[in-house]
Amino acid sequence: MAISELPADLLKGHGQRLASHAATGRLPDREALDAYRAAGARAAELGLSLRALVDAALAGGEEVPGVLPVLRRVVSALMEGYEGAQLAAIRSEESARREFVDDLLQGRAERLAERAEHFGLRLAESYVVTVARGLRTGHPAQPDRIEPARDRIEPGLDRIERDQDRIERDLIARFGSHNVLVAMRDGLLVCVAPATLPAAVGEFTHHVRARFPPGWRVGVGRAHRGPGGVVASYREAAQALELADGLRLKIDVVKAADLLVFPVLLRDRSAIEDLVNSVLSPLLEARGGHEPLLETLEAIFASHGNQTAAARRLGVSPRAVTYRLERIRRLTGFSPDDPTQRFTLETAVLGARLLGWPAGE
């Protein structure tokens, strides 16, 4: 923007003031500097460039000798006002963004669609929510607190803020600011993206893998339509992380679509508790404890019944696996070699992991 395009009254009287200061040798007083700060703030609110503003201030002193000390203070005041107005605008935007994300993920629908357009979301579409756990903790987690992944023009940014900021920047660089929304909620880094952009999930996971310390895990919700769909997808993604922990899954990325059977199992908690206790309680009397036997069953199921592969998973000999399976058959009366009994055993083991059986583990 050229100097001539600035509003004529923005620096009105600036040249005369510089000449007066040069003649008297006095520096600008507080009132004068406050007026320059106000001019800087107004320039920011009008969307004028800081470069054009400073250029105009310097140009006013070109014909006035001996005003360098005055100009330094004037330019400093202009920039202070300009940057202060920008920071206030960013903070206001962050506050609105925090409130919007909070309302969106909790399903509070007041003016949600209207506000979503401001952040580039078209809530009539289907969205997928992906969450990541394990971000570096630069400060204690604060439940129910939203921290949008944006710039902070403040010193002392800790690692967690820089990481989430960089992840959002990289996603926006690839998919555009009107296609993704990244925020922190309940200790999880949350990414909301249209279902028509499946690559966004992979890109988000890539950046999590690169920036999170070991132990991170990503949960992916299913695609759902509308504001309520975003809430549903978020809850599915968060629940997928909980189920993965309960089931002791070794995978880093868990999809709610792959775990649909487990919420079904837990809907009738009394039934699954009865199954677990009826089938697996005899293992509690095993010498050496029940855990090695449960781990052997999990390895057998994961290896599709192949005892050699299960032994490799467990780091024991195939003979040890055979011995453990025989003990399980003798204690419970169930064998994974029998198709019907295998299903009962596998369901019971999964239920035990989901329930944290036996109690206290």
PyMOL commands that set and color helices and strands:
alter all, ss='L'
color gray80, all
select helices_A, chain A and resi 3-5+14-24+30-45+50-59+68-106+112-118+159-175+199-211+226-246+256-259+261-267+269-285+291-302+307-314+318-332+339-355
alter helices_A, ss='H'
color red, helices_A
select strands_A, chain A and resi 126-133+147-148+181-185+188-194+217-220+224-225+253-255
alter strands_A, ss='S'
color yellow, strands_A
deselect
rebuild
show_as cartoon
